[in-house]
């Protein structure tokens, strides 16, 4: 009696147990990266002595100091803190009230529009200095805060100099105006020491 054996059929690669484990691992990593961190870490940087010193300063000096820490140009921070007028409504992003709609300013500016305006501004500024800006305004967002009449956005990017050297950077940008006429109120590109 001859014994006939059926040819062994292998499962397709995407159905094998070890491939399913890889799928699960990739999904967990994507979920963890999208989960983000807490916003509590920014307030943990201030020491009690810094808090006491800030409370003894005049309110204008404290506001100017906060704007500088957020990456604002010193002359612009001084003008905003001391009430100098500008072409756009200058709202201090550290003390302004959040907008009624938590995703849009009173002028109709949302994160997408603020990202586009900030990205154009950064490319123009870096190009003027002979470099190239590559912003990560989708995956590299550090903070996005719509305030009453401005939108504060902070996101990661890279500055490439004329020699081809690449430096991690952070763009801190405040956009004011309206949906039809948005404009950069404050913007500064700083070194990103977190990467």
C-alpha positions in Angstrom: 0.0 0.0 0.0 1.5 3.3 -1.0 1.0 6.2 1.2 0.3 9.5 -0.6 1.3 12.6 1.2 -0.2 15.9 0.4 2.3 18.6 -0.4 2.9 20.8 2.6 1.4 24.2 2.1 3.0 27.1 4.0 0.9 30.0 5.3 1.4 33.3 3.5 4.1 35.4 5.3 1.5 38.0 6.5 -0.4 35.2 8.4 2.6 33.7 10.3 2.7 34.2 14.0 5.9 36.1 14.1 4.7 38.6 11.4 1.5 39.2 13.5 3.8 40.0 16.4 5.7 42.5 14.3 2.3 44.1 13.3 1.3 44.4 16.9 4.7 46.0 17.9 4.4 48.5 15.1 0.9 49.5 16.1 2.0 49.9 19.7 4.9 52.2 18.7 2.6 54.3 16.5 0.1 54.6 19.3 2.8 55.6 21.8 4.2 58.3 19.5 0.8 59.7 18.8 -0.1 59.7 22.5 2.4 62.5 23.3 3.4 63.7 26.7 1.8 65.8 29.4 1.9 69.6 29.3 3.0 69.6 33.0 6.7 69.5 32.1 6.8 73.2 31.2 5.8 74.4 34.6 8.2 72.1 36.4 11.2 74.1 35.0 10.5 77.1 37.2 12.2 77.0 40.6 10.7 78.7 43.7 13.4 81.4 43.5 12.5 82.2 39.9 8.8 82.4 40.8 9.5 84.8 43.6 11.8 86.9 41.4 9.1 87.1 38.7 6.5 88.2 41.3 8.6 91.1 42.4 9.1 92.4 38.9 6.7 94.9 37.4 4.0 93.2 35.3 5.5 94.6 32.1 9.0 93.3 32.9 7.5 89.9 33.8 5.5 89.7 30.6 8.6 90.7 28.6 10.7 88.0 30.3 8.0 85.4 29.6 7.9 86.4 25.9 11.7 86.1 25.6 11.7 82.7 27.2 9.1 81.6 24.6 11.6 82.6 21.9 10.3 86.1 21.0 12.8 88.6 19.6 13.9 90.9 22.5 12.8 94.1 20.8 9.4 92.6 19.9 8.9 91.2 23.4 9.7 94.6 24.9 7.2 96.4 22.5 4.5 93.9 23.3 5.1 94.0 27.0 5.2 97.7 27.3 2.2 98.4 25.1 3.8 99.7 21.9 1.4 99.6 19.0 1.9 97.3 16.0 0.0 96.5 12.9 -1.4 93.3 14.3 -3.2 92.8 17.6 -0.4 91.8 20.0 -1.8 89.3 22.5 0.7 87.9 25.0 0.4 84.1 24.5 1.5 83.5 28.2 -1.5 85.3 29.8 -4.2 85.5 27.2 -7.5 83.8 27.7 -8.2 80.8 25.5 -10.7 81.3 22.6 -14.3 80.2 22.9 -13.8 77.5 20.3 -10.8 75.6 21.6 -9.3 75.1 18.1 -9.9 78.5 16.4 -9.1 82.1 17.2 -11.6 84.9 17.2 -10.3 85.8 13.7 -10.9 82.3 12.4 -7.2 81.1 12.4 -6.8 77.4 13.1 -3.7 75.3 13.5 -3.5 74.5 9.8 -3.5 78.1 8.7 -1.1 79.1 11.5 1.2 76.3 10.3 1.2 77.5 6.7 1.8 81.1 7.7 4.6 80.2 10.1 6.3 77.8 7.6 6.3 80.5 4.9 7.8 83.0 7.4 10.5 80.6 8.5 11.5 79.6 5.0 11.8 83.3 4.0 13.9 84.2 7.1 16.3 81.3 6.8 16.7 81.8 3.1 17.6 85.5 3.7 20.4 84.2 5.9 21.6 81.8 3.1 20.1 78.6 4.6 17.2 76.3 4.1 14.3 75.6 6.6 12.5 72.2 6.8 9.7 72.4 9.3 7.8 69.4 10.8 4.6 71.3 11.4 2.5 68.1 11.4 4.5 65.4 13.3 6.8 67.8 15.2 4.3 70.1 16.9 5.4 70.8 20.4 2.6 73.2 21.4 -0.4 74.6 19.6 -2.5 77.1 21.5 -5.3 79.2 20.0 -5.8 82.3 22.1 -8.5 85.0 21.8 -7.1 86.8 18.8 -3.8 85.0 18.1 -2.6 81.4 17.6 0.7 80.3 19.2 2.5 77.4 17.5 5.8 75.8 18.3 7.2 73.0 16.2 10.4 71.2 15.3 12.4 71.6 12.1 16.0 71.7 10.7 18.0 74.6 9.4 20.5 73.6 6.7 23.3 76.1 6.2 25.1 77.0 2.9 27.7 74.3 3.6 25.1 71.6 4.0 25.3 71.3 7.8 22.0 70.5 9.4 21.0 71.8 12.9 17.8 70.8 14.8 15.7 73.9 15.5 12.4 74.9 17.0 10.1 77.5 15.5 8.1 79.5 18.1 5.5 81.5 16.1 2.4 83.6 17.0 0.0 84.4 14.2 -2.6 87.1 14.5 -5.1 88.8 12.2 -8.0 87.1 10.5 -8.5 84.0 8.4 -8.4 86.1 5.2 -5.4 88.2 6.3 -3.2 86.2 8.7 0.2 87.7 9.7 3.1 86.7 12.0 3.0 88.7 15.2 6.1 87.1 16.8 8.4 84.4 15.5 11.8 83.1 16.4 13.8 80.1 15.4 15.9 78.7 18.2 18.2 75.7 18.7 16.3 72.6 19.6 18.2 71.1 22.6 15.7 68.3 23.1 17.0 66.4 20.1 
